């Protein structure tokens, strides 16, 4: 699925149109100054590499220009600003899996499962994608094509069009939500300066008395079973449960159609 506008846009609709023009219509050639020596694609790829390494907080035209060996102001001849650049970055990232997604075979469940795994891997490659809000999607060509491919998996199964889109959105929301939690956990030691062991030891000082007093019987039960320290795969568990729920709905719709 696609993403939010990425950062503040003080000039509203004009900024949105600039991003859409860059994504769908191509950037207009500069009419002044020396002959262009860059391309929008090279700027976007340099920005993605920087964000992959250091996150969106490190993203600036100056840093990108340094990586490309040009002056910062020269980038503005190709991309109006950071907000538009982030839009282009996100849409470029969605292009990475399109060729593979187009060739996915099998039934609807196998195809949606593969789609979910692709999205999970995408977030692990590009954690900064999870720092972008999803409330008002910027409809770029690659993000839309990715969604279109996912919708094909649930076409002609007895679902309404709303339910088809809902199935894809639900799967994507599960994947992005759990990926955000998993990546934050992986980054926690660097972010907080506290190791996992120290983190749990400190919390145990406060939670321990409640456990001893029997105030948290269910958490005590799963804790004593080792659930908090187990290798249980929440992604595999959750992905299967999302698909189980969709399967139950599809079977119900098809049964109703046969009756």
N, C-alpha and C positions, 0 to 999 in steps of 0.2 A: 504493500500500500504506500501511499505518498505522505507528504509531510506538510508541516505548517510553513508560514512565510519565513521563519528562521530568526528574524530580528526586527526591530522597530522600523516602520516605514512612514515617516512623517508626511510624505506627500501622497499617501494612500494609493488610489487606483493607478496613478501614473507609474509608481514603482512596481506594482504588480504587472502592469503591461510591459515594462522594460524587461522583467524576468521572462515573461512569456514570449516576448519577441526573440530574446536570446535563445530560448529553448526550442521554439517552434519555427521561427522565421529566420534565424541566423542574425548575427550582429552586422549592422551596416558598416561598410568600409569607411575608415576615417577619411575625411575630406581635406584635412589640413595636416601640415607637418610632414616629416620624412616618411618614406615608404615603410609600411608596417613590417616589423621584423619578428613579431610574435603571432600566435593564434590563440583564440579563446580556449581551445582544447588543452594547449600546453599550460596555460594559466590554471585551469581547473585541475589538471592532474597534479601540478605542483602544490596546489592548495590541499588536495586530498592527502598527499603524502605528509604534509606538515600536520594536518589535523589527526591523521592516524597515529603519528608519533607523539604529539603534544596536546591534542585536544583542540576544541574550537576556541578556547581562551587564548591560545597562542596565535590564532589566525589574524594576520594583518597584511595589508597590501605591501608594507615595507618588507616583512619577512618573506613573502612570496617573491617579490621582486629580487631580493637578495639570492634566493635559490635559483632564480632564472638568470641572474647576472645582468639585470637591467635596472633602471631607475624606477622608483615607486610610482611616480606620476605617469610613466608610460603605460602602466596597466589600465589606467582609467580611460584610455582610448578604446579599450576592448570591453571592459566590464565597469558599469557605472559605480559600483560600490560593493561593500561586503555582503549586504543582504542578498543582492542579485547573485553574487558569487556562490554563496551557500546554496541557493536554489539550484544552480548549475551543478554544484558538487553532488548534491543528493541525487539529482536525475542521472548523473554520470555513473554513480555507484549502482543504481538499479539496472544499468545496462550490462553489468558484469555477468549476471546469471541468465539473461534472456535467451541466449543461444541454447543453453542446456535445458532451460524450462520448456522451450519450444519442442524439444524432442522427447519429453517425458511420456512414457507409455503406461499401460496398465489401466485398472479401473479408477473410479473417482477417488477412492480412499488412498490408493498408492500415489496418485498424482498430487493430492493435497498434502499428504505426508512429506513427499519430496519437496514440495513448495515450502512447507514449514521448516524443513531442515535447511534449505537454501537460505531462508531469511535469517535463521539462527546463526548460520555461518557468516552471513553478511555483517551482522552486528558484532560478531567477534573480530572480524577483520577491520571494521570501521566503528569503534565504540562511540565516536562523536555523533553518529546518527541518532543515538538515543538521547542526545541533549537538545534535539529539535522537537518542538511541540507538534502534535498531530491534529489539532482541532480544525484548522482551515487549510485543506490540502492545496498545494500549488501543483496544478495538473500538467506535469511535464511529459514528454513523449515516452520516455523509458519507464517511468513509474506507472503511467497509464497502460502501456503494453504489458507490463508485468502483471497488473491487476486483471487485464483482459485474459491473459493466459490462465490465471488461477480460476477465473469464472468459467472457462471452458470445461474445467474438471467437474463442475456441478450442474452443467447444462443438461436438459432433457432427463432429469431425474425425478420430476414431479414437484420440484420446489417452485415457489413463485419467484419473480425477479427480485423482490425485496429479500426473500430468504436466501437466494443465491448470493447476493451481495453481503447479507448478514453472515453467511457461513465463512466467506473469505475475510471479512472484517474481524470476526470472532477469533479465527485462527491467527491472524496477524497480531491482534491485540494480546493474545496469550503469549506469543513468541516474543514480542517486543517488551512486554511487561516482565517476563521472567529473565530475559536477557539483561535488562537494566539492573535487576537485582543481582544476577550472577556476576556481571562485570563490576558493579560497585563493590561486591564482596572481594573480588580479585584485586581491586585497586585500594582497598581499605587501609592496608598497612602503610602504603605510601602517603595516603591522604591524611591519616590520623597520627602517624608516627608511633602507633601502638601495634604490636604483633597480635595475631589471632589469640595466642595463648594468654597474653596479658589482658586482652579485651574481655575474654570469658572469665578470667580470674577476678577481675575487678567487679564484673557484674555478679559473680557468685557470692561476693561479700554481702550483697544486698538481697539477692534473690534466695540465697541459701536458707535464711531463717524462715521464710514463707514456706519453703519446701518441707523443712523439718516440722513445721507446725501443721502440715497437712492442708494448707490453704490452696494448693494448686495440684489437686490429685491427678488430673489428666496429663498435665505437663510433667509431673513426677513419673507417671507411668511410662510415657514415651521416652523420657530422659533416661530412666533406669534401663530401658531396653536398648539404649545406645543410639536412638534415632538422630539426635543432634550431631553425632560424630560419625554417622554411617556414610557409606558411599552411594546411598539411594539417589537415583537420577531423577530429579524433579522434572527435567525437560521431557525425558522419555515417558514418564508417568502422565504428565499433563497433556502431551501431544496425543497420546493414545486415548485419553478420556475425552478430549475435544472431538476427536474423530468418532469415538463411540457414540457421543451425543448426536452428531450429525447423521450417523448411520441409523440410529433409532428414528430420527425424524424422516429421513428418506424412505425407510422401510414403511413407516406409517403412511406417508403420502402415496407410495406406490400401492399399498394394500387398499387404501381408500379408492384409488383409481380403478382397481380391479373389481371392486364390489359393485 
